[in-house]
């Protein structure tokens, strides 16, 4: 199960709130395009392939530029780290203090069940609050909360935190991407739709 977030332009925000078909469109993501846009596909390659691949992917991204939100950077795939990242922000698997709770698992539930619950809508005003709260934190600060045993005891998805030291590096990267995502959304006055798929 992956956690996704999509920035929604202010002009489309009211439509996302009232039109369930439009909301369903927003939560339908070409995961391949999202991987390409986020540069995540490069993580699977050995280091000596990454730098020439980056050049090729930049050209590919440029050619996708007019074809949907993922290529334009409006979709953020947090992969399987969504709940662990929420844990580091809120020290809880599902709840937590606002506005940090809204970064991944907050907002108003809307629409049909997408398999792991309905989509959640974070309005543009709250997006600004989340962006400010995230800007005040560093990856080093939230990683001080990393405790694999506590996370396992709280059944944070997907598990394996006590045994896998690579999680900390991944969570640091995902946190930085989350900060950039919200900063850009706030700057543009956008809302955010989040969902699990």
Buried (B, 14 or more C-beta within 10 A) or exposed (E): EBBBBBBBBEEBBEEBBEBBEBBEEBBEBBBEBBBBBBBBBBEEEEEEEBEEBEEEBEEEBEEBEEEBBBBBBBBBBBBBBBBBBBBBBBBBBEEBEEBBBBBBBBBEEBBEEBEEEBBBBBBBEBBBBBBEBBEEBEBEEBBEEBBBEBBBEBEBBEBBBBEEEEBBEBBBBBBEBBBBBBBBBBEEBBBBBBBBB
